Amino acid sequence: MKHLKTTVQEVIDGKMKSPLPVEVIPNQMGINLCAVDSIEWIKQDDEQLVSLTINFIPDNEEE
């Protein structure tokens, strides 16, 4: 199995490919890309996607 991770900026810059087009995150999920740190995924050797994780940048401001 292959474990891969990339930042959103690397995908936008064309340095990495993501199994999930980054435009899906804001357009379909309603999540601002500024809040996304990275995308991780696991693929089997035959390229089937096993898991996909979107990692967010936490808001550490005290209320």
DSSP file (Angstrom, degrees, kcal/mol; ACC not computed):
  #  RESIDUE AA STRUCTURE BP1 BP2  ACC     N-H-->O    O-->H-N    N-H-->O    O-->H-N    TCO  KAPPA ALPHA  PHI   PSI    X-CA   Y-CA   Z-CA
    1    1 A M              0   0    0      0, 0.0     2,-0.5     0, 0.0    43,-0.2   0.000 360.0 360.0 360.0 150.4    0.0    0.0    0.0
    2    2 A K  E     -A   43   0A   0     41,-3.2    41,-2.4     2,-0.0     2,-0.6  -0.932 360.0-159.8-110.9 127.9    1.1    3.6   -0.7
    3    3 A H  E     +A   42   0A   0     -2,-0.5     2,-0.3    39,-0.2    39,-0.2  -0.936  20.4 179.6-105.0 119.9    0.6    6.3    2.0
    4    4 A L  E     -A   41   0A   0     37,-3.0    37,-2.4    -2,-0.6     2,-0.3  -0.908  11.5-178.7-125.0 150.3    0.7    9.7    0.4
    5    5 A K  E     +A   40   0A   0     -2,-0.3     2,-0.3    35,-0.2    35,-0.2  -0.994   6.2 167.3-147.1 139.9    0.3   13.3    1.7
    6    6 A T  E     -A   39   0A   0     33,-2.3    33,-3.0    -2,-0.3     2,-0.2  -0.990  31.4-117.5-148.0 154.7    0.4   16.7    0.1
    7    7 A T  E  >  -A   38   0A   0     -2,-0.3     4,-1.4    31,-0.2    31,-0.2  -0.559  29.5-117.7 -86.2 160.1   -0.5   20.2    1.0
    8    8 A V  H  > S+     0   0    0     29,-0.7     4,-2.6    28,-0.2     5,-0.2   0.883 115.9  57.2 -62.9 -38.1   -3.2   22.1   -0.8
    9    9 A Q  H  > S+     0   0    0     28,-0.3     4,-2.5     1,-0.2     6,-0.2   0.883 102.8  53.4 -62.8 -38.2   -0.7   24.6   -2.1
   10   10 A E  H  4>S+     0   0    0      2,-0.2     5,-2.2     1,-0.2     6,-1.3   0.875 110.8  47.3 -63.9 -36.8    1.4   21.8   -3.7
   11   11 A V  H ><5S+     0   0    0     -4,-1.4     3,-1.1     4,-0.2    -2,-0.2   0.929 112.5  48.5 -68.6 -45.7   -1.7   20.6   -5.6
   12   12 A I  H 3<5S+     0   0    0     -4,-2.6    -2,-0.2     1,-0.3    -1,-0.2   0.891 111.3  50.8 -61.1 -40.1   -2.6   24.1   -6.7
   13   13 A D  T 3<5S-     0   0    0     -4,-2.5    -1,-0.3    -5,-0.2    -2,-0.2   0.542 114.9-117.9 -75.3  -7.2    1.0   24.7   -7.8
   14   14 A G  T < 5S+     0   0    0     -3,-1.1    -3,-0.2    -4,-0.4    -2,-0.1   0.617  82.8 118.9  80.6  13.0    0.9   21.4   -9.8
   15   15 A K  S   <S+     0   0    0     -5,-2.2     2,-0.3    -6,-0.2    -4,-0.2   0.767  79.5  20.1 -80.9 -26.4    3.7   19.8   -7.8
   16   16 A M  S    S-     0   0    0     -6,-1.3     2,-0.4    -9,-0.1    -2,-0.2  -0.946  72.4-132.3-138.2 157.6    1.4   17.0   -6.6
   17   17 A K        -     0   0    0     -2,-0.3    -6,-0.1    -3,-0.1    -5,-0.0  -0.881  16.0-154.4-110.1 146.5   -1.8   15.3   -7.6
   18   18 A S        -     0   0    0     -2,-0.4     4,-0.1     1,-0.1    22,-0.0  -0.922  20.8-135.1-117.0 144.5   -4.7   14.6   -5.3
   19   19 A P  S    S+     0   0    0      0, 0.0    -1,-0.1     0, 0.0    30,-0.0   0.710 100.7  58.1 -69.3 -17.1   -7.3   11.9   -5.8
   20   20 A L  S    S-     0   0    0     -3,-0.0     5,-0.1     2,-0.0     2,-0.1  -0.958  96.4-122.5-111.9 116.8   -9.8   14.5   -4.8
   21   21 A P    >   -     0   0    0      0, 0.0     3,-2.1     0, 0.0     4,-0.5  -0.383  20.5-132.1 -57.7 131.5   -9.9   17.7   -6.9
   22   22 A V  T >  S+     0   0    0      1,-0.3     3,-1.0     2,-0.2   -10,-0.0   0.761 102.1  68.2 -62.4 -24.4   -9.2   20.6   -4.5
   23   23 A E  T 3> S+     0   0    0      1,-0.2     4,-1.9     2,-0.2     5,-0.3   0.702  87.9  67.9 -68.3 -16.3  -12.1   22.6   -6.0
   24   24 A V  H <>>S+     0   0    0     -3,-2.1     4,-2.1     3,-0.2     5,-1.5   0.850  90.7  63.6 -66.7 -33.9  -14.5   20.0   -4.5
   25   25 A I  H <>5S+     0   0    0     -3,-1.0     6,-2.1    -4,-0.5     4,-0.5   0.950 116.2  24.1 -62.0 -52.7  -13.5   21.2   -1.0
   26   26 A P  H  >5S+     0   0    0      0, 0.0     4,-0.6     0, 0.0    -1,-0.2   0.900 128.2  45.5 -79.2 -37.9  -14.9   24.7   -1.3
   27   27 A N  H  <5S+     0   0    0     -4,-1.9    -3,-0.2     2,-0.1    -2,-0.2   0.872 129.1  19.2 -76.0 -37.6  -17.5   24.2   -4.0
   28   28 A Q  H  <5S+     0   0    0     -4,-2.1    -3,-0.2    -5,-0.3    -1,-0.1   0.752 134.3  35.8-103.8 -30.6  -19.1   21.0   -2.8
   29   29 A M  H  <<S-     0   0    0     -5,-1.5    -4,-0.1    -4,-0.5    -2,-0.1   0.623  94.6-130.6 -99.9 -16.4  -18.2   20.9    0.9
   30   30 A G     <  +     0   0    0     -4,-0.6     2,-0.5    -6,-0.3    -3,-0.1   0.756  58.2 140.7  73.2  24.7  -18.3   24.6    1.6
   31   31 A I        -     0   0    0     -6,-2.1    -1,-0.2     2,-0.0     2,-0.2  -0.886  54.4-123.5-105.6 127.2  -14.9   24.6    3.4
   32   32 A N    >   -     0   0    0     -2,-0.5     3,-2.0     1,-0.1     4,-0.2  -0.484  14.3-135.8 -67.3 131.8  -12.6   27.5    2.8
   33   33 A L  G >  S+     0   0    0      1,-0.3     3,-1.5    -2,-0.2    -1,-0.1   0.740 101.6  71.0 -62.7 -22.1   -9.2   26.2    1.4
   34   34 A C  G 3  S+     0   0    0      1,-0.3    -1,-0.3    22,-0.0    -2,-0.1   0.718  95.6  54.2 -65.0 -19.1   -7.4   28.5    3.8
   35   35 A A  G <  S+     0   0    0     -3,-2.0    22,-2.7    21,-0.1     2,-0.5   0.472  90.8  91.7 -92.2  -3.4   -8.6   26.2    6.6
   36   36 A V  E <   + B   0  56A   0     -3,-1.5    20,-0.3    20,-0.3   -28,-0.2  -0.827  45.9 178.9-100.6 125.6   -7.1   23.1    5.0
   37   37 A D  E     -     0   0A   0     18,-2.7   -29,-0.7    -2,-0.5     2,-0.3   0.916  62.0 -29.9 -85.1 -52.5   -3.6   22.0    5.9
   38   38 A S  E     -AB   7  55A   0     17,-1.4    17,-3.0   -31,-0.2     2,-0.4  -0.965  47.4-122.5-160.3 170.4   -3.1   18.9    3.8
   39   39 A I  E     -AB   6  54A   0    -33,-3.0   -33,-2.3    -2,-0.3     2,-0.4  -0.994  24.7-171.2-125.7 132.0   -4.7   15.9    2.2
   40   40 A E  E     +AB   5  53A   0     13,-2.8    13,-3.2    -2,-0.4     2,-0.3  -0.934   8.7 170.8-121.1 146.3   -3.6   12.3    3.0
   41   41 A W  E     -AB   4  52A   0    -37,-2.4   -37,-3.0    -2,-0.4     2,-0.4  -0.993  24.1-141.8-151.8 159.0   -4.6    9.1    1.2
   42   42 A I  E     -AB   3  51A   0      9,-1.9     8,-3.3    -2,-0.3     9,-1.2  -0.984  18.9-172.8-122.7 130.7   -3.8    5.4    1.0
   43   43 A K  E     -AB   2  49A   0    -41,-2.4   -41,-3.2    -2,-0.4     6,-0.2  -0.947  21.3-125.9-121.6 144.0   -3.9    3.5   -2.2
   44   44 A Q    >   -     0   0    0      4,-2.7     3,-2.1    -2,-0.4     6,-0.0  -0.320  40.0 -97.2 -74.0 169.3   -3.5   -0.2   -2.8
   45   45 A D  T 3  S+     0   0    0      1,-0.3    -1,-0.1     2,-0.1    -2,-0.0   0.763 127.5  57.5 -61.5 -24.9   -0.8   -1.4   -5.2
   46   46 A D  T 3  S-     0   0    0      2,-0.1    -1,-0.3     1,-0.0    -2,-0.0   0.241 122.5-108.0 -90.3  14.4   -3.5   -1.7   -7.9
   47   47 A E    <   +     0   0    0     -3,-2.1     2,-0.3     1,-0.3    -2,-0.1   0.471  69.1 147.5  75.7   6.3   -4.3    2.1   -7.4
   48   48 A Q        -     0   0    0      1,-0.1    -4,-2.7    -5,-0.0     2,-0.4  -0.561  52.6-118.1 -71.3 135.4   -7.6    1.6   -5.6
   49   49 A L  E     +B   43   0A   0     -2,-0.3    -6,-0.2    -6,-0.2     3,-0.1  -0.612  34.4 175.7 -77.2 127.4   -8.2    4.3   -3.1
   50   50 A V  E     -     0   0A   0     -8,-3.3     2,-0.3    -2,-0.4    -7,-0.2   0.821  64.5  -3.2 -99.0 -44.0   -8.6    2.9    0.5
   51   51 A S  E     -B   42   0A   0     -9,-1.2    -9,-1.9     2,-0.0    -1,-0.4  -0.990  52.2-162.2-150.3 157.0   -8.9    6.1    2.5
   52   52 A L  E     -B   41   0A   0     -2,-0.3     2,-0.4   -11,-0.2   -11,-0.2  -0.988  11.1-173.5-141.8 129.3   -8.8    9.8    2.1
   53   53 A T  E     -B   40   0A   0    -13,-3.2   -13,-2.8    -2,-0.4     2,-0.6  -0.987  13.6-154.8-128.5 133.7   -8.3   12.3    5.0
   54   54 A I  E     -B   39   0A   0     -2,-0.4     2,-0.5   -15,-0.2   -15,-0.2  -0.944  16.4-153.7-104.6 119.7   -8.5   16.1    4.9
   55   55 A N  E     -B   38   0A   0    -17,-3.0   -18,-2.7    -2,-0.6   -17,-1.4  -0.817  11.2-153.2 -97.5 130.3   -6.4   17.7    7.6
   56   56 A F  E     -B   36   0A   0     -2,-0.5   -20,-0.3   -20,-0.3   -21,-0.1  -0.631  19.1-117.0-102.4 158.3   -7.5   21.1    8.9
   57   57 A I        -     0   0    0    -22,-2.7     2,-0.0    -2,-0.2    -1,-0.0  -0.853  41.1-128.5 -88.6 118.1   -5.6   24.0   10.4
   58   58 A P        -     0   0    0      0, 0.0     2,-0.9     0, 0.0    -1,-0.0  -0.350   7.9-124.5 -71.8 149.8   -7.0   24.4   13.9
   59   59 A D        +     0   0    0      1,-0.1   -24,-0.0     2,-0.1    -2,-0.0  -0.839  30.1 179.5 -91.2 105.8   -8.3   27.7   15.2
   60   60 A N        +     0   0    0     -2,-0.9     2,-0.2     2,-0.1    -1,-0.1   0.302  34.8 125.6 -94.8   9.0   -6.3   28.1   18.4
   61   61 A E        -     0   0    0      1,-0.1     2,-0.2     2,-0.0    -2,-0.1  -0.480  62.0-123.2 -70.9 137.1   -7.7   31.5   19.4
   62   62 A E              0   0    0     -2,-0.2    -1,-0.1     1,-0.1    -2,-0.1  -0.564 360.0 360.0 -77.0 141.2   -9.2   31.7   22.8
   63   63 A E              0   0    0     -2,-0.2    -1,-0.1     0, 0.0    -2,-0.0   0.446 360.0 360.0 -89.4 360.0  -12.8   32.8   22.9
